[in-house]
Amino acid sequence: MAKDTTGRLHVQVKTGGKRKLSSKLWLERQLNDPYVAKARREGYRSRAAFKLIEIDDKYRFLKPGLTVVDLGAAPGGWSQIAAKRVGAPEKGKVIAIDLLEMGEITGVTFAQLDFLDADAPDKLLAMMGGRADVVMSDMAANTTGHRKTDQLRIIGLVEAAALFASEVLNPGGAFLAKVFQSGAEAELLAQLKRDFSSVRHVKPASSRQDSSERYVLAMGFRGQPIR
């Protein structure tokens, strides 16, 4: 062990055996990430919980009694925070889906489901039993290593989530989604600005500084668009 520039002990992972360098670097980053350690101490499923805490502490869109849809929920960090803040299941409701399995969380109704499946929206609507007040997406597409292709996949996911939000949100509702690089694309931003009274990019302090991830937060849904 060595100390980093802040004086904290820095855990170094040895290479060897079948462990690849990329795996070594990922494990080393996890072991030395203060938010990973804090998540374990406070009982959160992932460090992502602190991103949602930071964003909601500032913009206050998760309130008791609301219905929240969490897209790409596993392992459940965001769902945990949402359930606590909306008072699920007594007051509010949290509906969550992911391609991966997710362990049970009090106040959260979960289904293992691909959001891009043609029947996914109808299944989500059946689980919701009504309209939503918040749609949030921490989904990320599987990467290919080809930057342009990966960016297009990410944009496609965010656009699909935004379209779903525009079809299920109550007036005044909010949409939060992970984007990368310079943020949401111009066409998506224009659509969000038509549908919501305020649209902004946010990067919480708990996002890794070397990460290109950002979030787009749209608040004040104007109501069902005329189609």
Buried (B, 14 or more C-beta within 10 A) or exposed (E): EEEEEEEEEBEEBEEEEEEEEEEBEEEBBEEBBEBBEBBEEEEBBBBBBBBBBBBBEEBEBBBEEBBBBBBBBBBBBBBBBBBBBBBBEEEBBBBBBBBEEBEEBEBBBBBEBEBEEEEBBEBBBEBBEEBBBBBBBBBBBEEEEEEEEBBEBBBEBBBBBBBBBBBBBBEBBBBBBBBBBEBBBEEBBEBBEEBBEEBEEBBBEBBEEEEEBBBBBBBBBBEBEEE
